[in-house]
Each structure stands twice: as structure tokens, then as C-alpha cells.
Amino acid sequence: MSAQDRARWDRRYADRGVPAPEAVGPAAVFEAFAELFPTSGHALDLACGPGTGAVWLARRGLRVVGVDVSEVAIEQARGLAMLSGVGHRCRFDLVDLDDGLPDGPAAHVIYCTRFRDSRLDAPMAARLAPGGLLAVSALGQSGGTAGRFRAAPGELRTAFACLEVLADGEADGLTWLLARRPERADGRD
Ligand SMILES: C[S@@+](CC[C@H](N)C(=O)[O-])C[C@H]1O[C@@H](n2cnc3c(N)ncnc32)[C@H](O)[C@@H]1O
């Protein structure tokens, strides 16, 4: 990412300030599925912003690594985790996902909301542990406008066709998908 774009994200987060602890929780589209998320294991939150999703996962009991390109967001996420009493279960790293996924163990949850880079699709699916959950959302074209950063209709289903789709949706300019990696390579649980 260019230094200019990074500075833009930093400014945006600095202007907003640290999120209130009440902001901790799943993205709205995943609220109805919150109980499907595991309560142990490893989670990876990609483009985690100020950590409201990552801290929610840590509060469920997962050990979470959150990554983002904005230093301000990473600092805010660390603060939010401490404030929420789960600092010991969270790590937040400054990572430019243009360089690909950071190394790490197989993940029981990969969480990536309101961020999309199709180059990461295959590495994300490969990083999931058997039975692991993928929760992704991105700007979509339905009800919104076409654009470079907007997922086309059906794009997430196609991108993650190797996973078992539990739920998905496209509305109001947002597209999302919740999917699970089969326990066995042949797709049988
Ligand atoms: C719309 S925000 C979403 C933040 C968070 N996932 C959420 O749902 O609240 C998009 C995030 O992507 C991050 N981002 C954009 N490009 C990135 C990149 N190349 N590498 C890592 N993070 C990036 C931004 O810093 C920002 O925090």
C-alpha cells in the first residue's frame, strides 16, 4: 500500500478515536451466527481495524492475531484488548496484506470484514484448520455501485467454492459469506 493510503487510514482512525468497549462484537451480518464461532483455538483477523471483531473473538476464548496496515488502528486495537481484559489472548501486528498473508498456524477462525483482496482468497482457504470457520464481508455491487473494490455478484461463493457455505448474502452494497472447511479432504464430516 502506498504511504499516502496508509496515512489516510491513520488519519481516519485518529479522527474517530478509540472505539468504546460497547462497540466490541461481531459485524452486524454475523450477529445471528455468533454461536457458530468456536470458543477455543486460533483466530486470524485480517484488516482488523481498531479490533472490535478481534476482541470479540478473544472474549469468546480464542487466541487472536489481528493485522492491519494502519499503525493507529493497531494501537487502538491493543488498547481495546487491554481494556476488555483479553490483552493476554490478543496480538496485533502491523502488516501490509499487499505482501500476502503473514505466516502463522492453521486458524480455527479467519475473520475479515469490510476488506477484500482476491489475491488472498486461496491462501485464506488454505490457512483454515479442518472444520475451521471463514467469515468475510466486503463492499458489494448489489444495491451499491460497481467499482474496483466492490465484489461482483456471486464472487465470494466462487472464490471459496472449496468450503462448505453455511450462509451468505448480498444486499445494501455489502456482500458476505460464512463458510467452513470440511473436516476431511473429501468433504465428508
Ligand atoms: C473498512 S476498514 C474495516 C476494518 C475492520 N475489519 C472492520 O470491519 O471494522 C478496512 C481496513 O483495511 C485496512 N487495510 C486496507 N488495506 C490494507 C492492506 N493492504 N493491508 C492491511 N490492512 C489494510 C485498513 O487500514 C482498514 O483498517
PDBQT file of the ligand as one rigid body, heavy atoms in Angstrom, charges set to zero:
ROOT
HETATM    1  C1  LIG A 201     -13.291  -0.592   6.124  1.00  0.00    +0.000 C 
HETATM    2  S1  LIG A 201     -11.965  -0.913   7.244  1.00  0.00    +0.000 S 
HETATM    3  C2  LIG A 201     -12.530  -2.392   8.060  1.00  0.00    +0.000 C 
HETATM    4  C3  LIG A 201     -11.902  -2.579   9.407  1.00  0.00    +0.000 C 
HETATM    5  C4  LIG A 201     -12.468  -3.750  10.200  1.00  0.00    +0.000 C 
HETATM    6  N1  LIG A 201     -12.233  -5.014   9.539  1.00  0.00    +0.000 N 
HETATM    7  C5  LIG A 201     -13.939  -3.543  10.440  1.00  0.00    +0.000 C 
HETATM    8  O1  LIG A 201     -14.774  -4.231   9.848  1.00  0.00    +0.000 OA
HETATM    9  O2  LIG A 201     -14.270  -2.652  11.247  1.00  0.00    +0.000 OA
HETATM   10  C6  LIG A 201     -10.714  -1.546   6.153  1.00  0.00    +0.000 C 
HETATM   11  C7  LIG A 201      -9.401  -1.841   6.875  1.00  0.00    +0.000 C 
HETATM   12  O3  LIG A 201      -8.481  -2.412   5.949  1.00  0.00    +0.000 OA
HETATM   13  C8  LIG A 201      -7.186  -1.955   6.287  1.00  0.00    +0.000 C 
HETATM   14  N2  LIG A 201      -6.348  -2.167   5.103  1.00  0.00    +0.000 N 
HETATM   15  C9  LIG A 201      -6.516  -1.628   3.877  1.00  0.00    +0.000 A 
HETATM   16  N3  LIG A 201      -5.553  -2.068   3.038  1.00  0.00    +0.000 NA
HETATM   17  C10 LIG A 201      -4.767  -2.901   3.756  1.00  0.00    +0.000 A 
HETATM   18  C11 LIG A 201      -3.603  -3.661   3.469  1.00  0.00    +0.000 A 
HETATM   19  N4  LIG A 201      -3.042  -3.630   2.253  1.00  0.00    +0.000 N 
HETATM   20  N5  LIG A 201      -3.042  -4.400   4.435  1.00  0.00    +0.000 NA
HETATM   21  C12 LIG A 201      -3.603  -4.435   5.687  1.00  0.00    +0.000 A 
HETATM   22  N6  LIG A 201      -4.695  -3.732   6.028  1.00  0.00    +0.000 NA
HETATM   23  C13 LIG A 201      -5.273  -2.972   5.070  1.00  0.00    +0.000 A 
HETATM   24  C14 LIG A 201      -7.395  -0.512   6.678  1.00  0.00    +0.000 C 
HETATM   25  O4  LIG A 201      -6.349   0.010   7.446  1.00  0.00    +0.000 OA
HETATM   26  C15 LIG A 201      -8.713  -0.618   7.451  1.00  0.00    +0.000 C 
HETATM   27  O5  LIG A 201      -8.473  -0.831   8.822  1.00  0.00    +0.000 OA
ENDROOT
TORSDOF 0
